Amino acid sequence: MNGLNRSFKSPEFYRRAESYKLLPLRFMRFDGNRYFVSGMGGEYLFMERSKLEQVVQGKVSTTDPLYADLLASHLIADEDSDIYRELVAAKYRTRQSRLPDWTALHMFVTTLRCDHSCQYCQVSRVSEDRSSFDMTPEIASKAIGLMFKSPSPCIKVEFQGGESLLNFDLIRYVVSEVKTRNDGRKLEFVITTNLANLTDEMLDFAEEHRISFSTSLDGPETLHNKNRPRPGKNSHGKTEEGIRRIRTRLGSQAVSALMTTTVSSLEQPKQIVDEYVRLGFDSVFLRYISPYGFAVKSASKIGYETEKFIQFFKEGLAYILELNKQGIFFRETYTQIILQKILMPGASGYIDLQSPAGIGIGGIVYNYNGEVYASDEGRMLAEMGDKTFKLGTVDDRYEKLFLNSPLLAMIHESMVEGVPGCSDCAFQTYCGTDPVFHHRTQGDFIGHRPSSAFCHRNMEVIRHIITLLEDDKEVSTILKSWL
Ligand code: SF4
């Protein structure tokens, strides 16, 4: 009996000196004796371990300056008021405000044909003359019908490939059909393309219908051409020329670019940033390579460890911050997304880092053959023979695709609030979930966080960005200017 008593602290230890309630909070050791404590609304505080113990034991005095900080950060509530709980609930609702709108992004895979043979290509492209890999107007028409069943007041139509411009007639058809059948939604059209096949006729059409372009740019010419081979070995030149022509006709904001980090990129973060600056972009997205499609088949040639990517990311970001200090306004896009989640109250529009996951409810893919996928990565996985993320076909009813398919289980199982590891993580509000990645790399939608590359990468990136925000005033000011 005495031995049992000795394993408990005295009642005095648990007695609360002050009357406040803890609101939902999570904490983690940040560095040394510094603890990071965050609430559901996204606010955070740093404190030493002894202070954190006082907080959770209800022993912070109302005269302690920390008390006011805890209240303002919505980590505690006065015992006699419900207002703080309601405020936290309102903030959580605001962060999830995109949910009632359901799917806004609709991706049409116009063709699997492509003139490039990129090492990391995430779809199984076929040679340019195999028109049996083109989407037909009949399939597109059914996809448009499903698209207009979405409750979203804004519809973004994105044309994907292969090389989407190789089936330009279908793009013409979809744009005209969507405009004709539009029932009052705000419409946006984007063509994802390598720009090698861009013609004046296409530019005329894009100008007439206010279509923008998204292209791939991996960095300087040698690196880009190594990653993105095509006949003539001139992918970079074609992309640069296309960017220039689009800007001349449609304005500087009509074209954006994305890069993919391969093992060849890891040594060149500055050169990649410099290339984006040289070509007149005001941001770069330092993107991790996805473990799908050809990226898997040639993983030994182009893959790398997560740790190496984190080093590359930090070097690239440090260089971008240096450019800002010299007066050049230039942003890193992933940093901007995380900053928005840390510092802003609203919902993030970036569908690859959300909870619930953006699959299906953020964006949906109509494949060239009429199959419907919950995400572009799910479609890429299907090209490798795994159709887990296929929701059905364009012949199915909307209700079946969204409510009577595996989609709800995928979303439900992968919410960070319930995922082991994420449920206790102090970065949860700034992070998200990726059921396709975890299914691919770890065998289920949830995954195992201690060995997850997704978690490792986000943990390190979020930690790094918070360190920059907290520990360097000049850098903090620059980062805030990106929002
Ligand atoms: S994925 Fe990792 S960093 Fe993100 S919330 Fe989950 S545990 Fe935290």
Boltz pocket constraint, residues with backbone or C-beta under 6 A from the ligand:
constraints:
  - pocket:
      binder: B
      contacts: [[A, 416], [A, 421], [A, 422], [A, 423], [A, 425], [A, 426], [A, 427], [A, 428], [A, 429], [A, 431], [A, 432], [A, 449], [A, 454], [A, 455], [A, 456], [A, 458], [A, 459]]
      max_distance: 6.0
